[in-house]
């Protein structure tokens, strides 16, 4: 996948990105929202090997670039039944809270619907991540449920999550 909109690019993650991904994934500040306040502990070598297994039809990790500089990552997973699950992480804190996530999600979602033929997109987020919930709802996602105390992060704290779904007819594209 290679998507460009103004100064933003979404592209397939490659082995050359493994060092940067390892730095992000092992940074507890970056990964706390995903349940890893101490980081994931993955090596660049292991990440590179995992990236070699990505395919467009099953699962793909993507790099986000702004002005030619990597600022985060996205991913999608084919769940079958024309349903994709997506995720996004803007790892450069200086690029957060600037409306970039909404544009990047629009780029990815539009491609998943138009280019890859998905009919439904799902995602979940931490209940505490109200900023993300606001963005998802602006994009047209419908909140399905709140999962109270449904998982435990790596330091034993109970966490709650919110499940969302989106159909093409409800999608509001901010990258047009």
JONOR-V190442 format. One line per field, one symbol per residue. phi: phi as a letter, one per 30 degrees, with the letter a starting at -180 (. if undefined). burial: I if it has 24 or more other C-alpha atoms within 12 Angstrom, else O. A space follows every 10 residues. Layout:
phi->???
burial->???
This chain:
phi->.bbbbhccbc bedbeddddd dddddccedd cedcjbdcic iddddddedd ddcdbddcab cbccbbhicd blbbabbdci hhcccbabbd ddedcdibid edddddddde ddddccidcb bbabbdeddd ddeddedddj dcdcaccdhc abddciddbc bbcbbbcedc dccccc
burial->IOIIIOOIII IIIIIOIIOI IIIIIIIOOI IIIIIIOOII OOOIOOIOOO IOOIOIOOII IIIIIIOOOI IIIIIIIIOO OOIIIIIIII IIOOOOOOOI IIIIIIIIII IIIOOOOIII IIIIIIIOOO OIIOIIIIII IIIOOOOOOO OOIOOOOOII IIIIIIIIOO IIIOIO
